[in-house]
């Protein structure tokens, strides 16, 4: 899988929700694009990641 521009080997079947949680993302502060499409947060648990996927996770940072 390509994750944020880097090749990443998936060692097991994993849902998008599990992936972002295991990588310590705050779900309320990210947007996820999978294979060119934005994934609604309500779908994270239902989306299973595959080796051929391209995943981008963007974190929102406050500032001023």
Rosetta blueprint (number, residue, H / E / L):
1 X L
2 X E
3 X E
4 X L
5 X L
6 X E
7 X E
8 X L
9 X L
10 X L
11 X L
12 X L
13 X L
14 X L
15 X E
16 X H
17 X H
18 X H
19 X H
20 X H
21 X H
22 X H
23 X L
24 X L
25 X L
26 X L
27 X H
28 X H
29 X H
30 X E
31 X E
32 X E
33 X E
34 X E
35 X L
36 X L
37 X E
38 X E
39 X L
40 X L
41 X H
42 X H
43 X H
44 X L
45 X L
46 X L
47 X L
48 X E
49 X L
50 X L
51 X L
52 X L
53 X L
54 X E
55 X E
56 X E
57 X E
58 X E
59 X E
60 X L
61 X L
62 X L
63 X L
64 X L
